[in-house]
Amino acid sequence: MLTKRLRIDSSSLAQRRSDLIKKGLIYASEYGKVAFTVPNMAKFINNYLD
């Protein structure tokens, strides 16, 4: 579960998700999932973390 991986509680995760949606970086693509609004953002983040 993502909350365990990030070591935060579910309410903190919900707030971060809401903040990212408000900033226009992600959107709720379907129930329980989000997607980036910027093309190749996932690739960029993965490269940055490596």
Phi, psi and omega in degrees: 000145184297323180297323178290319181297320180272351181058047176226163178276168186294327179291325176293320178295318179298321179293317178296318178300313180299318179298318180293325177293315179298326179281352178080018180272332178223166172218157179280102184284328174194172183305125177080004181226154174228162178222152177283145176274339182265124179302139178065016180295321179298318178297316179300313181296316179298320177294322180295321182284341180284000000 
